[in-house]
Each structure stands twice: as C-alpha cells, then as structure tokens.
Amino acid sequence: MDEIRFEDRVVVVTGGGRGLGREYALVLAARGARVVVNDVGTGIDGRGASPSPAHAVAEEIRLLGGQAVADVHDVATVLGARALTRAAVERWGRLDGLVNNAGISIMRPLGELSDEECRRVLDTHVGGTLNMVRAVWPHMVASRYGRIVNTCSDALFGDTGLSVYAAGKGGVLGLTTSLAAEGAPYGIKANAVVPIAATRMSLEALQGDEAMTALLTDLFPARLVASVVALLAHESVPFTGELLHAAGRRVGRIFLGVTEGVLWKEDPTPESIREQLPAIRSTEAFRTPQSVSASMAFSLQQLGVGGTEPLALDLATPAPGNEHPGGPADS
C-alpha cells in the first residue's frame, strides 16, 4: 500500500494541545505535514486559558524532527479564526488542511444550563468550526485544493444531559454535508470524524465510574482515532460529506438515511399516516442522498415527475440590496 504522507502540506489542528488534538498533530507531523497546533488552553468547560498546551505539543513535534508552530487564538471568535489562518499562511505560504477539533463539554439536563453556558458550547462547537471554515475557504478555493475534517459525536444519537452539546454537533453535521457540496467544484473535500476515545472530556462525563473508565482507557485510546483523521485529511480520501465512526480498533460509517416510505394515491390523512407508520419507519430499504437536490429528485421521481438526476437548484439568497433589478445595489 502507498504510504499516506503529507510532505509540503500545511495543516491546522484546532484544540491540538491535549487529548485527541495532540494525537492528530503528532501523527500528521510524523507523516511529513507542517502543523499549526492551535489551542487556547481552556478547561473542559471552556473557562480559563493557558498557552502551555499548544506550545508543549509544537515543541514535542520539533524535538521528534517534525515541523510545527503553536497558536493560541480563540477560534470561537471570527477575529481569532482569521488571525490563526493568517499566521499559518504567513508562516508557510499555504494552507492545505484543517482539522476542527476544538471543543468543550458542559453536560447537564437542559433546565439546569445557564444562558451563558449554552452560548459557550454553541460558540465553540458550531461557531468555532464555522469561523475556521470561513477563514480558510478563500485560500483553499484559490489553490483548488483543501481537506477539512470536522468533529461530530455520538451525541447525535441523543441522551440525557446532551441537548446543547448535541445541538452543536448537529450543526457541525449539517455544515459538513453542505461544505462537501459547495467545495466539490474547487477540489475541497469535507468529512467528519465521530470519535470514541478516553479523553479529559469523556472521562469526566463518566463521573468516577471506575469500571467504565478502565474500559474506555483500555479499548479506546485517543491515538487510534488519529489514523482515521489522517486519512480524512489526505489528498487520497475518496469521498466527501461523510462521517467515519472511530471507536477503538473499529471504524464504521454513520450516515443520514431516508426510508422508501409510503406513497398514497390520494391525500394522506393523520389517521392513514398513523396506520402506515410501520412501513414508513421500516429501514429495510433506504437511500442516502448526497445533496438537497438529490433528495428532492427522489421525491419527485416517487410522485411520477422527473427522472433520477439531481435537480439544478439555485439555493442562494440574494445579498441585501440585490433582491430586485434596479434596487440599491444597481443604483
């Protein structure tokens, strides 16, 4: 097999100072990448800051013979994401890959979360990912190449105490699939990893459960996720818009599927829908549309209109002032 290497590639890893991010940075650097190790150095809940984690990992990489620089900008802010991107480009003249790993954890029942805590979680997970993508996008479009690796979570499946955290990861999922479609004409591929690993965040969530802590530590070391991320960040990754489930030595795929459903000859009623729920919910036959256009085309096909090819939809909202010819933008 051809070895996956990153010579001459520049990759940014956010949240790269500890846990999963540190493992990603080490593997990428060991395989030839020039790595920007970004980490604000906050606590698990997003409070506090320290430059030490980012600088420690960058120094570790250099001592091992790799190339790395530390960065401590806060990607939860637009200015922080832009400054991080600018620093990477000014240092090495290019930016090829982005691993959005920065995250925090505040897991409590919805009614116990403060407004500020909700905002902090969403600003980091959704805001930080979006801020970084927007910052690197012009550089990747200009070079007609880019690899974006976002971070989702098993929280997508839902559980008690995960509402806001899961909302953030749901936003990242939607962003990933949309980036895949928008980036395709420019050679940009965007995928996501869904890691299960023994990290500060996951171990704290276990609240001292010694048996589960031992199990997680033994079977799900963070280093195993790094191999998945390295593939997703590499030029040879053969797909875009997908989620790989990295759970110890098992790697799988998580996807959004649509069942074949039921087609009525007449307008369905609430009662007829209730009667057909078993068939509607059956997963024996399903599809995984790669875009909104593909999903719409399937619905039209089922209704006897159109073919199987994705529709050529224009989903862009006109910029303010451009809604109508002769408006303010044309005056």
ABEGO torsion letter per residue (X at the ends): XBBBBABGBBBBBBGAABEAAAAAAAAAAAAGBBBBBBBAGBBAAGBEBBAAAAAAAAAAAAAAGBBBBBBABBAABAAAAAAAAAAAAAAAGBBABBBBABBBBBBBBAAABBAAAAAAAAAAAAAAAAAAAAAAAAAAAAAGBBBBBBBBBAAAAEBBGAAAAAAAAAAAAAAAAAAAAAAAAAGBBBBBBBBBBBBAAAAAAAGGBAAAAAAAAAABBAAAAAAAAAAAABAABABBGBBBBBBEABBBBBBBBBBAEBBBABBBBAAAAAAAAAAAABAABBBBBABAAAAAAAAAAAAGBEBABBBBBBABBBBBGAABBGBAAAX
